[in-house]
């Protein structure tokens, strides 16, 4: 079994999901190869090697500073052709899914997105992933001759913190760095104080807050926990908060250790994005709200009264 991991980065730093993939790859056994594509790849490769990345391929070129679908796919394809992996792993981010889809199409391999579990039996790899909005868990086995391309959902596997590895300065054909489009600028939409994608704790607000003027109550709760601020689609569409905070089918899929749903009814579109959270706390005055069907803990009450009370308690206990 040979697994090729593609490490992704942003603003010159490796994403935490890249280290989670090292753990996932080692669970399959066999050889682990990690590729990092960047304008400063060798520095990142050194970090990956020191955390169990195995043979770490450092591909350095100015065109790799920011993610470019065409160029990354060409370079990735060249690495697949050279190293012939059985499995290719990519973080399940927007960029990662775009890269994985192109690689699967190029090499005729099967693809599974948002994997939450992996198992190997000889040469066969089984991927566990949610389907139908998370209401069904499917076990997917690849067929065909191409590599099995898998995107791994964040916060499922622990980050690899140590292990052996070596850095290899990898070269590919110069034509791989040519494309019909170029990234001129990357502009961040801002988001919250803590990234939703990386947060271990998320506090999300819904329409039950009655108006945008009450959002500071939820932000205060999030701050007391060092949490990221999320939102339902309803309040994003209403203009209460920016889209970058949206959790759900048309927003971000998150997997924190703890998720607070404040004034969120629990429509399936929202549950798709957060139901795999480690623990879910729901606060809603409607005791029949669907959110209580997936919550580990539920508080039936008016968020205007409940949220300030628990925020004060957290501040007293945690000192935040």
Secondary structure, 3 states (H helix, E strand, C coil): CEEEEEECEECCEECHHHHHHHHHHHHCCCEEEEEEEECCHHHHHHHHHCEEEEEEEEEECHHHCCCCHHHHHHHHHHHHHHHCCCEEEEECCHHHHHHHHHHHHHHCCCEEEEEEEEEEECCEEEEEEEEHHHCEEEEEECCCCCCEEEEECCCCCCCCCCEEEEEEECCCCHHHHCCCCCCCCCCCCCCCCCCCCCCCEEEEECHHHCCHHHHHHHHHHHHHHCCEEEECHHHHHCCCCCHHHEECCCCECCCCCEEEEECCCCCHHHHHHHCCCCEEEEEECCCCCHHHHCCCEEEECCHHHHHHHHHHHHHHHHCC
